[in-house]
């Protein structure tokens, strides 16, 4: 009778190059999932809901103009299609504070003279964090601008709000 070793593993029976296969497939799956999530997010922002919202808001503006021009009624509401002023101010403040905090954190992690920095020599990590932080900060400042100019927003701002989730759905108008 041939004695068998007590514990055998799959790695003992394979060649040295095949151990990378399973983590590689898992990594590809993660990348595919991230790609799907990003494309769904882009489709949600640019999709048909935003276009329907914008179309319904523009139709409301046109109807108000037509009715006021023939002196039947004048129902133009300057806040039509907008959320409350405090919604824009609170959301903008939140995004701006997170952006400023992230900006300080990314600089501290990269240029930390005391502890040699967490990512001191990895400039691409710093660049990605700066891009993300600047995106948050610009969204925050844009929302604060909307809150301060409320309800007299320029046409580009109304179109932007009609196509993004921060705008109000047509049934709420």
C-alpha positions as CSV (number, residue, x, y, z in Angstrom):
1,X,0.0,0.0,0.0
2,X,1.3,3.5,-1.0
3,X,1.0,6.0,1.8
4,X,-0.8,9.2,0.8
5,X,0.2,12.6,2.1
6,X,-2.3,13.9,4.7
7,X,-2.9,17.2,3.0
8,X,-2.8,17.8,-0.7
9,X,-3.6,21.0,-2.4
10,X,-4.5,21.9,-6.0
11,X,-1.4,24.0,-6.3
12,X,0.8,20.9,-5.7
13,X,-0.5,19.3,-8.9
14,X,-0.3,22.2,-11.3
15,X,2.4,23.9,-13.2
16,X,3.8,27.2,-11.9
17,X,2.1,29.5,-14.4
18,X,-1.5,28.5,-14.0
19,X,-2.0,30.0,-10.6
20,X,-2.6,33.4,-12.2
21,X,-5.6,32.2,-14.3
22,X,-8.4,32.4,-11.6
23,X,-7.4,35.8,-10.2
24,X,-7.0,37.1,-13.8
25,X,-10.6,36.0,-14.6
26,X,-11.9,37.5,-11.4
27,X,-10.1,40.8,-12.2
28,X,-11.6,40.8,-15.7
29,X,-15.0,40.3,-14.1
30,X,-14.5,43.2,-11.8
31,X,-13.4,45.4,-14.7
32,X,-16.4,44.3,-16.8
33,X,-18.8,45.1,-13.9
34,X,-17.3,48.5,-13.4
35,X,-17.6,49.2,-17.1
36,X,-21.3,48.2,-17.0
37,X,-21.9,50.4,-14.0
38,X,-20.3,53.4,-15.6
39,X,-22.2,52.9,-18.9
40,X,-25.5,52.6,-16.9
41,X,-24.7,55.8,-15.0
42,X,-24.0,57.7,-18.3
43,X,-27.1,56.3,-19.9
44,X,-29.1,57.4,-16.8
45,X,-27.9,61.0,-17.1
46,X,-28.2,61.2,-20.9
47,X,-31.2,58.9,-21.2
48,X,-34.8,59.3,-22.0
49,X,-35.9,60.4,-18.6
50,X,-34.0,63.6,-18.8
51,X,-35.1,64.2,-22.3
52,X,-38.8,63.7,-21.2
53,X,-38.3,66.0,-18.3
54,X,-36.8,68.7,-20.4
55,X,-39.5,68.3,-23.1
56,X,-42.3,68.6,-20.5
57,X,-40.7,71.7,-18.9
58,X,-40.2,73.4,-22.3
59,X,-43.8,72.5,-23.2
60,X,-45.0,74.1,-20.0
61,X,-43.0,77.3,-20.8
62,X,-44.5,77.5,-24.3
63,X,-48.0,76.9,-23.0
64,X,-47.5,79.7,-20.4
65,X,-46.2,82.1,-23.1
66,X,-49.1,81.3,-25.5
67,X,-51.8,81.7,-22.8
68,X,-50.2,85.0,-21.6
69,X,-50.0,86.3,-25.1
70,X,-53.7,85.9,-25.7
71,X,-54.4,87.3,-22.3
72,X,-56.3,84.2,-21.0
73,X,-54.1,83.7,-18.0
74,X,-50.6,84.2,-16.9
75,X,-49.3,81.2,-14.9
76,X,-45.6,81.5,-15.4
77,X,-43.9,80.3,-12.3
78,X,-40.2,81.2,-12.2
79,X,-39.4,78.1,-10.1
80,X,-41.1,75.7,-12.4
81,X,-39.0,72.6,-12.8
82,X,-36.7,73.4,-9.9
83,X,-36.4,71.9,-6.5
84,X,-36.4,74.2,-3.4
85,X,-33.5,76.6,-3.0
86,X,-32.3,74.9,0.2
87,X,-31.9,71.6,-1.7
88,X,-29.3,73.2,-4.1
89,X,-27.5,75.0,-1.2
90,X,-27.4,71.9,1.0
91,X,-26.3,69.5,-1.8
92,X,-23.7,72.1,-3.1
93,X,-22.3,72.6,0.4
94,X,-22.0,68.9,0.9
95,X,-20.2,68.3,-2.4
96,X,-17.9,71.4,-1.8
97,X,-16.9,70.3,1.7
98,X,-16.2,66.7,0.5
99,X,-14.2,68.2,-2.4
100,X,-12.1,70.5,-0.1
101,X,-11.5,67.7,2.4
102,X,-10.5,65.4,-0.4
103,X,-8.2,68.0,-1.9
104,X,-6.4,68.5,1.4
105,X,-6.2,64.8,1.9
106,X,-4.8,64.1,-1.5
107,X,-2.1,66.8,-1.1
108,X,-1.3,65.5,2.3
109,X,-0.9,61.9,1.1
110,X,1.3,62.9,-1.7
111,X,3.4,65.8,-0.3
112,X,3.7,64.7,3.4
113,X,7.2,65.9,4.4
114,X,6.9,64.4,7.9
115,X,6.1,60.8,7.1
116,X,7.2,60.6,3.4
117,X,3.6,60.6,2.2
118,X,1.3,57.6,1.7
119,X,1.6,57.8,-2.1
120,X,4.7,59.9,-2.3
121,X,6.1,58.5,-5.5
122,X,2.9,57.4,-7.2
123,X,1.9,60.4,-9.2
124,X,-0.9,58.6,-11.1
125,X,-2.8,57.9,-7.9
126,X,-2.5,61.5,-7.0
127,X,-3.7,62.6,-10.4
128,X,-6.8,60.3,-10.3
129,X,-7.6,61.6,-6.8
130,X,-7.2,65.2,-7.9
131,X,-9.6,64.6,-10.9
132,X,-12.2,63.0,-8.6
133,X,-11.9,65.8,-6.0
134,X,-12.1,68.5,-8.7
135,X,-15.2,66.9,-10.0
136,X,-16.8,66.9,-6.6
137,X,-15.7,70.5,-6.0
138,X,-17.0,71.7,-9.3
139,X,-20.4,70.0,-8.8
140,X,-20.6,71.6,-5.4
141,X,-19.8,75.1,-6.6
142,X,-22.3,74.7,-9.5
143,X,-25.1,73.7,-7.1
144,X,-24.3,76.6,-4.8
145,X,-24.4,78.9,-7.8
146,X,-27.8,77.5,-8.7
147,X,-29.0,78.0,-5.1
148,X,-27.8,81.6,-5.0
149,X,-29.3,82.5,-8.4
150,X,-32.6,80.7,-7.6
151,X,-35.2,81.0,-9.3
152,X,-33.7,83.3,-12.0
153,X,-31.4,80.7,-13.6
154,X,-29.9,81.1,-17.1
155,X,-31.4,78.8,-19.8
156,X,-28.3,76.5,-19.9
157,X,-28.8,75.9,-16.1
158,X,-32.4,75.0,-16.6
159,X,-31.5,72.6,-19.4
160,X,-28.8,71.1,-17.2
161,X,-31.2,70.6,-14.3
162,X,-33.9,69.2,-16.5
163,X,-31.5,66.4,-17.7
164,X,-29.9,65.5,-14.4
165,X,-31.3,63.7,-11.3
166,X,-31.1,67.0,-9.3
167,X,-34.0,68.3,-11.4
168,X,-37.6,67.7,-10.6
169,X,-39.7,65.1,-12.4
170,X,-42.5,66.4,-14.7
171,X,-45.2,65.0,-12.4
172,X,-43.8,67.0,-9.6
173,X,-44.0,70.3,-11.5
